[in-house]
Amino acid sequence: MTALFAGLTTLDVLHRLDHVPDPSLKVTSTDFTMAAGGPATNAAVTYAALCAASRVLSAPVGEAGAASGTPLSSADAPTLLTALGEGPVAAFLAADLAAAGVRVVDATAPAASPASREPAVSSIIEHPSGRMVASTNARLDADAGRIAGDLPERVGAVLIDGHNPALAHVALTLGVPEVDGEDPFAPLEARPPHPRILDGGSWKDWLTPLLGFVDIAVVSEDFAPPLMARPDGSQVAEFLRGFGITRTVRTRGDRSVQYWWDGDSGEVPVEAVPDASTLGAGDAFHGAFAWAIERGGDADPERLIRFASSVAAVSVSSFGTRQWLASPALAELVRG
């Protein structure tokens, strides 16, 4: 079984400082890393790491070490549907994702100018008082039609981050049975055999026609639908219920995670992590959530949330978006 992730890929260039920078002075970072980033991308990397941890646990005695050093098989590797771009930066992103165990389906559209196919770059400086981010244009044009035959025929879960509506629509309609073309609501009522998850980090104007295809919404506190300047969680859940989404999870940083799940609601506390490096924490939560729900965890939202929150806690315990993937804590979470 595998999962399909659809959305944004960027090059994240990260520096860490031990002090708040003076804008008039050149500073030297205390740590540095460079990796493929973006919400769906980081979620796919998290999913791949959990698959690797699971594979090590299931390997025969004496073969676990070998299993941990081998790439994921094509049957296990998550698929990332994205617009990767072209050029040396895109080549780096492809190599980084391959090393992480993620299969990429690149839907980059042809363009008149090579510059318009260059991947987005995010420069991020993390310091004791917060984070500074500068980014180029985040979304490349995608041609969804050219990759239809490259998608997996069967998946256990689909997750979209909504950054590219064309790719999101392809992912959300994967596996939907053919329906009567005369009924405009038939595609929305037809359901594939797998859950479809929205990573709602923030509201995007093109989300409205996609929401009817979503089964589970995992949103952040920054997710504010139209005409809702500062909505509370119940208002967001009610808005999404109007599109048929009866399962909503709302993360709130280091505060408890809220959920509204098939008529039930509640909160799940999250683990406090000292000196947390929070970049990509939400993405790790989403990737772990997809991994867990694919493995039959949809009956108990609190168990799903506890697992995803625990994985996110591991992700913020070290700098950047890659160091934590080798943590032995992942295997303990998978085992538990």
C-alpha positions in Angstrom: 0.0 0.0 0.0 1.1 3.5 -0.7 -0.1 7.1 -0.3 -0.4 9.9 -2.8 0.6 13.5 -1.7 -0.1 16.4 -4.0 1.2 19.9 -3.7 4.1 22.2 -3.4 7.9 21.5 -3.6 10.5 24.2 -2.8 14.1 24.3 -2.0 14.5 25.2 1.7 17.8 26.8 2.7 17.9 26.9 6.5 20.3 28.6 8.9 20.2 28.5 12.6 21.5 31.4 14.9 22.2 31.4 18.6 21.1 35.1 18.9 18.7 37.5 17.3 20.4 38.9 14.2 21.4 42.5 13.8 20.2 43.5 10.3 23.3 45.8 9.9 25.8 42.9 10.5 26.8 39.8 8.8 26.3 36.7 10.9 27.6 33.2 11.0 25.1 30.4 11.5 25.5 27.7 14.1 23.8 25.1 11.9 22.8 24.8 8.3 20.9 22.5 6.0 19.3 22.4 2.6 16.5 20.1 1.5 13.3 19.8 -0.5 10.4 21.5 1.3 6.8 22.4 1.0 3.8 21.1 3.0 2.9 18.0 0.9 6.6 17.3 0.2 7.5 17.3 3.9 4.4 15.2 4.7 5.5 12.6 2.0 9.0 12.5 3.5 7.5 11.9 7.0 5.4 9.1 5.6 8.4 7.5 3.9 10.4 7.6 7.2 7.6 5.9 9.0 7.4 3.2 6.3 11.2 2.7 6.7 10.9 2.4 10.5 8.1 -0.1 10.0 10.1 -2.1 7.6 13.0 -2.3 10.0 10.7 -3.6 12.7 9.3 -6.3 10.5 12.7 -7.5 9.1 13.9 -10.9 10.3 16.4 -10.8 13.1 19.9 -10.0 11.7 18.5 -8.2 8.7 17.1 -5.1 10.3 20.4 -3.1 9.7 20.4 -4.1 6.1 16.7 -3.1 5.8 17.3 0.3 7.2 20.0 1.0 4.6 18.0 0.0 1.6 15.6 2.3 -0.4 11.9 1.7 -0.2 10.4 -0.6 -2.7 8.0 0.9 -5.3 5.1 -0.7 -3.5 5.9 1.1 -0.3 7.2 4.5 -1.5 4.8 7.4 -1.2 4.1 9.2 -4.4 4.5 13.0 -4.5 2.5 14.7 -7.3 4.1 18.1 -7.8 5.7 20.6 -10.2 9.4 20.1 -9.5 10.7 22.5 -12.1 13.8 22.3 -14.2 17.5 23.0 -13.9 20.2 22.2 -11.3 18.0 23.1 -8.3 15.3 20.8 -9.5 17.9 18.0 -10.0 18.9 18.5 -6.3 15.3 18.3 -5.2 14.8 15.1 -7.2 17.9 13.5 -5.7 17.0 14.6 -2.1 13.5 13.1 -2.4 14.8 9.9 -3.9 17.2 9.5 -1.0 14.2 10.1 1.4 12.3 7.3 -0.3 9.7 9.5 -2.1 8.6 8.7 -5.6 8.1 12.0 -7.6 5.6 12.5 -10.4 6.6 15.8 -11.9 3.8 17.7 -13.7 5.9 20.8 -14.5 4.2 22.5 -17.5 6.1 23.7 -20.5 6.9 27.4 -20.5 8.2 30.0 -22.8 11.0 31.0 -20.5 13.4 28.7 -18.6 13.3 31.1 -15.7 9.6 30.4 -15.2 10.4 26.7 -14.6 12.9 27.3 -11.8 11.8 25.9 -8.5 10.9 28.2 -5.7 13.6 28.9 -3.0 12.8 29.6 0.6 15.6 31.1 2.7 14.9 30.6 6.4 16.8 31.9 9.4 15.8 30.4 12.8 16.9 32.4 15.9 15.9 32.4 19.6 13.1 35.0 19.0 11.5 33.3 16.0 12.1 32.9 12.3 12.7 35.0 9.2 11.6 33.7 5.8 12.2 35.1 2.3 10.8 33.1 -0.6 10.5 33.4 -4.4 7.2 32.6 -6.2 6.1 29.4 -4.6 3.9 27.8 -7.3 5.0 26.6 -10.7 2.5 26.0 -13.5 1.5 22.4 -13.8 0.1 20.3 -16.6 -2.1 17.7 -14.9 -2.9 15.9 -18.1 0.6 14.8 -18.9 1.0 12.7 -15.7 -2.4 10.8 -15.6 -0.7 7.5 -16.5 2.1 7.9 -14.0 -0.1 7.9 -10.9 -0.5 4.7 -8.8 -3.7 2.7 -9.6 -4.4 2.0 -6.0 -3.5 4.1 -2.9 -4.4 3.9 0.8 -4.7 7.6 1.3 -4.5 10.9 -0.6 -3.4 14.2 1.0 -3.4 17.6 -0.8 -1.9 20.9 0.5 -4.0 22.9 -1.9 -1.2 24.9 -3.4 -1.9 23.8 -6.9 -5.6 23.3 -7.7 -5.1 21.3 -10.9 -2.9 18.8 -9.1 -5.2 18.7 -6.1 -8.2 17.9 -8.3 -6.3 15.1 -10.0 -5.3 13.6 -6.7 -8.8 14.0 -5.1 -10.5 12.3 -8.0 -8.1 9.4 -8.3 -10.1 6.1 -8.0 -13.5 7.8 -8.1 -15.9 5.5 -10.0 -17.3 6.7 -13.3 -20.7 8.4 -12.9 -23.6 9.7 -14.9 -22.3 12.7 -16.7 -25.8 14.3 -16.6 -25.7 14.7 -12.9 -23.4 17.6 -11.8 -23.4 16.3 -8.2 -22.6 12.7 -9.1 -18.7 13.1 -9.0 -19.0 14.6 -5.5 -21.2 11.7 -4.2 -19.0 9.0 -5.8 -16.4 7.9 -3.3 -13.0 6.1 -3.9 -12.1 3.3 -1.5 -9.4 5.5 0.3 -9.7 8.6 2.5 -8.9 12.0 1.0 -7.2 14.5 3.4 -6.9 18.3 3.2 -3.8 19.9 4.7 -5.4 23.2 5.4 -2.5 25.4 6.6 -4.3 28.5 5.3 -7.3 29.4 3.2 -6.8 29.6 -0.5 -9.3 31.2 -2.9 -9.5 28.1 -5.2 -10.3 25.6 -2.4 -14.1 26.0 -2.6 -14.7 23.7 -5.6 -12.3 21.1 -4.2 -13.8 20.8 -0.7 -16.6 18.5 -1.8 -14.0 15.9 -2.7 -12.4 16.0 0.8 -13.2 13.4 3.5 -11.0 14.7 6.3 -9.8 18.3 6.9 -6.7 18.8 9.0 -6.4 22.5 9.4 -4.3 25.0 11.4 -5.4 27.9 13.5 -4.6 30.1 10.5 -7.2 28.4 8.3 -9.8 31.2 8.0 -12.6 30.6 5.4 -14.1 33.6 3.6 -15.9 36.2 5.8 -14.3 34.6 8.9 -11.6 36.9 10.1 -10.7 35.1 13.3 -13.0 32.0 13.5 -13.0 29.5 16.4 -12.6 25.8 15.7 -16.3 25.0 15.9 -17.1 27.7 13.3 -14.5 26.2 10.9 -15.8 22.7 11.5 -19.4 23.9 10.8 -18.2 25.6 7.6 -16.5 22.4 6.4 -19.5 20.3 7.3 -21.5 22.3 4.8 -19.3 20.7 2.1 -19.9 17.2 3.5 -16.7 17.1 5.6 -17.7 15.5 8.9 -14.2 14.9 10.2 -12.1 18.0 11.0 -8.9 18.2 13.0 -7.5 21.6 14.1 -3.9 22.0 15.2 -2.9 25.0 17.3 0.9 24.9 17.7 1.9 23.9 21.2 -1.7 23.9 22.4 -4.1 21.0 22.4 -5.4 19.6 19.1 -9.2 20.0 18.5 -11.3 17.6 16.6 -14.9 17.2 15.3 -15.4 13.6 14.1 -18.7 12.2 12.9 -20.7 14.0 15.6 -18.1 13.7 18.4 -15.7 16.4 19.4 -12.9 16.9 21.9 -9.3 18.0 22.5 -6.0 16.1 22.7 -3.1 17.6 24.6 0.3 17.8 22.8 3.7 17.1 24.2 5.9 20.1 25.2 9.3 20.1 23.6 12.0 22.4 25.0 14.0 24.5 22.5 11.7 23.2 19.7 12.7 23.8 16.1 9.3 24.0 14.7 9.8 24.3 10.9 7.8 21.6 9.2 6.1 20.4 12.4 2.6 20.7 10.9 3.8 18.9 7.8 5.2 16.0 9.9 1.8 15.9 11.7 0.0 15.5 8.4 2.3 12.9 7.0 2.0 10.8 10.2 -1.8 11.3 10.2 -2.0 9.9 6.7 0.3 7.0 7.6 -1.8 6.1 10.6 -5.2 6.5 9.0 -4.2 4.3 6.1 -3.4 1.6 8.6 -7.0 1.5 10.0 -6.9 4.2 12.6 -9.9 6.1 11.4 -12.3 4.8 14.1 -10.4 6.6 16.9 -9.6 10.2 16.2 -7.8 10.7 19.6 -5.4 7.8 18.8 -4.7 9.2 15.4 -4.0 12.7 16.8 -1.8 11.3 19.6 0.3 9.4 17.1 0.6 12.3 14.7 1.4 14.7 17.5 4.1 12.4 18.9 5.7 12.2 15.4 5.6 16.0 15.2 7.2 16.3 18.6 10.1 14.2 17.4 10.4 16.4 14.3 10.9 19.6 16.4 13.5 18.0 18.7 16.3 18.7 16.2 17.1 21.4 13.7 15.8 21.3 10.2 13.5 18.9 8.4 15.9 15.9 7.9 18.0 15.2 11.1 15.0 13.8 13.0 14.2 11.2 10.4 17.0 9.0 11.8 15.6 9.2 15.3 15.1 5.8 17.0 12.0 7.3 18.5 10.2 6.8 15.2 10.5 3.0 15.5 9.2 3.2 19.0 6.1 5.1 17.9 5.5 2.7 15.0 5.9 -0.3 17.4 3.6 1.2 19.9 
